[in-house]
């Protein structure tokens, strides 16, 4: 009798006898899938988000890849006057010579910034006039000219050189500048999308009272966080496929090193690090405009100070030391090691640990400022 009553009661509540009831874990995963799908669809429907996530960084990859891909145009152009023996020995493999009728005319071109230096031979002296405004090119040209003079002096003695130099590049001869550009642009694109995505999502959801509804719903809070992390990781991997796919095309000529697959853990750790920045920004900012401005203020200067667009090793020592505090610097270095230099997994352990520690610290800080609503 009691068994029959129990069965009838279960049917009245819409629970057929013998059917398994949904557990709390099952409902949590359903909530996670629903939130993740909603975030992903919202992202791909936002044309502005797609532009700044994919096409904006891709434009930098295309521009830098095409500009620096032609290694044959990297010779320094200098002016020459006359046709003395030392002038004839100038290596045209690294110098492009532009002839001037007089030294004064060449100096005028250097003063205007058209050339880094002008040279002429007067007796046994190679006269060099250079522009201090471009110290890098001036130093390069002077080094080449000093080598020419030293070689001529040695030849005049009639003695064989006692010391020689064997210089060879350590990378494959087929490597192009795109090898060293792709990783930095990819890291910057992922940093931008992860930071802006998390910050703007939190602010928008707070304004629309969605965060409050999520908090009051049966869905656990961790499902919201996991859904945001999952969407950011999906976007990061799509970015990697798009950027690397474009760089592999013939106009750019990217050749992946054997250790390219080690970029995967770098992408994951880097995405988590910049998600934590977005979480902190979204927790502090009250409007979309404020969140966008704060994210730009953090990510854009970091890109320039972390070697995304130029070799950070050429920067002053104090600036290189400061850049070590930025997660993008460690992400750039690790990506360069695996995509261009072909180094192994031991080279990415420290950068990945730094990125994860950064993500943990900023997430803990963001929780102190996080608000479910604007009240």
Secondary structure, 3 states (H helix, E strand, C coil): CHHHHHHHHHHHCCCCCCCCCCCHHHHHHHHHHHHHHHHHHHHHHCHHHHHHHHHHHHHHHHHHHHHHHCHHHCCEEEEEECCCHHHHCCCCCCEEEEECCCHHHHHHHHHCCCCCEEEEEECCEEEEEECCCCHHHHHHHHHHHHHHHHHHHHHHHCCCCCCCCCCCCCCCCCCCCHHHHHHHHHHHHHHHHHHHHHHHHHHHHHHCCHHHHHHHCCCCHHHHHHHHHHHHHHHHHHHHHHHHHHHCCCCCCCCCCCCHHHHHHHHHHHHHHHHHHHHHHHHHCCCHHHHHHHHHHHHHHHHHHCCCCCCHHHCCHHHHHHHCCCHHHHHHHHHHHHHCCCCCCHHHHHHHHHHHHHHHHHHHHHHHHCCCCCC
